[in-house]
Amino acid sequence: MTPASPPPARAAADPQHERPRKGKSTRAAIVDAALAIARREGLEGLTIGLLAEALGMSKSGVFAHFGSREDLQLAVLREYAVRFVDEVLRPAVELERGLPRLQAILENWLRLLARELEQGCLMISGASEYDDRPGVLRDAMVAIVTGWKQELLRAIEAARSAGHLRSGVESRQLVFGLMLALHHDARLLRSSDSVKRARAGLARLIDSVRARPAGRRRIAPEPPALGSRRAGTRAARPRSSQSS
């Protein structure tokens, strides 16, 4: 460090350095609160007024960080995607490729869903909100769901390539409908054991397509002795002699 260089303490206290940092912190807080509202009310239920009230800010203060409500909604979706990767996919990368990594991904996913049963899941609510509404929000939602599906399929294919799953397994069918079934039971029917049932269902699905080690060749039993009951026939009785 040269003498002309400002000391770190003075650089940290420089308003020009503090302002961008504070702006990022405020924006992050806004997105965090917006995500919580969107989980409960859906993305279409997220309004600038509701968000400003929750944060104790003015509407103009929220608008200063986002040019429009749509920009805010897109930021919420991006944040949801980042958190999904951090909680579901990233921890599993540390495990061995194949079945161990696939099982870790599914378990992480179930743990996230268990929390989202109370908080709300944007992938589920977004599917109903934007299924027939073309636009950038629908495109962003489709990208999130498609990306999750591709990652899951990639993990399944890796498990199959590693010989952990049967070669003929249908990857897309393996986990089809489990997420919707879980949310249907827990959110609509208020089933308290929905996560437990989903975990058991996933385990059964994986077990049903798991590659089995080649067993020993079955040796046919030795044929029973002639005349025994296992032979299925009775020994011939000697013919009685006829008197002449």
Secondary structure in CASP SS format (residue, H / E / C, confidence):
PFRMAT SS
TARGET T0000
AUTHOR 0000-0000-0000
METHOD secondary structure of the structure
MODEL  1
M C 1.00
T C 1.00
P C 1.00
A C 1.00
S C 1.00
P C 1.00
P C 1.00
P H 1.00
A H 1.00
R H 1.00
A H 1.00
A H 1.00
A H 1.00
D C 1.00
P H 1.00
Q H 1.00
H H 1.00
E H 1.00
R H 1.00
P H 1.00
R H 1.00
K H 1.00
G H 1.00
K H 1.00
S H 1.00
T H 1.00
R H 1.00
A H 1.00
A H 1.00
I H 1.00
V H 1.00
D H 1.00
A H 1.00
A H 1.00
L H 1.00
A H 1.00
I H 1.00
A H 1.00
R H 1.00
R H 1.00
E H 1.00
G C 1.00
L H 1.00
E H 1.00
G H 1.00
L C 1.00
T C 1.00
I H 1.00
G H 1.00
L H 1.00
L H 1.00
A H 1.00
E H 1.00
A H 1.00
L H 1.00
G C 1.00
M C 1.00
S C 1.00
K H 1.00
S H 1.00
G H 1.00
V H 1.00
F H 1.00
A C 1.00
H C 1.00
F C 1.00
G C 1.00
S C 1.00
R H 1.00
E H 1.00
D H 1.00
L H 1.00
Q H 1.00
L H 1.00
A H 1.00
V H 1.00
L H 1.00
R H 1.00
E H 1.00
Y H 1.00
A H 1.00
V H 1.00
R H 1.00
F H 1.00
V H 1.00
D H 1.00
E H 1.00
V H 1.00
L H 1.00
R H 1.00
P H 1.00
A H 1.00
V H 1.00
E H 1.00
L C 1.00
E C 1.00
R C 1.00
G C 1.00
L H 1.00
P H 1.00
R H 1.00
L H 1.00
Q H 1.00
A H 1.00
I H 1.00
L H 1.00
E H 1.00
N H 1.00
W H 1.00
L H 1.00
R H 1.00
L H 1.00
L H 1.00
A H 1.00
R H 1.00
E H 1.00
L H 1.00
E H 1.00
Q H 1.00
G C 1.00
C C 1.00
L H 1.00
M H 1.00
I H 1.00
S H 1.00
G H 1.00
A H 1.00
S H 1.00
E H 1.00
Y C 1.00
D C 1.00
D C 1.00
R C 1.00
P C 1.00
G C 1.00
V H 1.00
L H 1.00
R H 1.00
D H 1.00
A H 1.00
M H 1.00
V H 1.00
A H 1.00
I H 1.00
V H 1.00
T H 1.00
G H 1.00
W H 1.00
K H 1.00
Q H 1.00
E H 1.00
L H 1.00
L H 1.00
R H 1.00
A H 1.00
I H 1.00
E H 1.00
A H 1.00
A H 1.00
R H 1.00
S H 1.00
A C 1.00
G C 1.00
H C 1.00
L E 1.00
R C 1.00
S C 1.00
G C 1.00
V C 1.00
E C 1.00
S H 1.00
R H 1.00
Q H 1.00
L H 1.00
V C 1.00
F C 1.00
G C 1.00
L H 1.00
M H 1.00
L H 1.00
A H 1.00
L H 1.00
H H 1.00
H H 1.00
D H 1.00
A H 1.00
R H 1.00
L H 1.00
L C 1.00
R C 1.00
S C 1.00
S C 1.00
D C 1.00
S H 1.00
V H 1.00
K H 1.00
R H 1.00
A H 1.00
R H 1.00
A H 1.00
G H 1.00
L H 1.00
A H 1.00
R H 1.00
L H 1.00
I H 1.00
D H 1.00
S H 1.00
V H 1.00
R E 1.00
A C 1.00
R C 1.00
P C 1.00
A C 1.00
G C 1.00
R C 1.00
R C 1.00
R C 1.00
I C 1.00
A C 1.00
P C 1.00
E C 1.00
P C 1.00
P C 1.00
A C 1.00
L C 1.00
G C 1.00
S C 1.00
R H 1.00
R H 1.00
A H 1.00
G C 1.00
T C 1.00
R C 1.00
A C 1.00
A C 1.00
R C 1.00
P C 1.00
R C 1.00
S C 1.00
S C 1.00
Q C 1.00
S C 1.00
S C 1.00
END
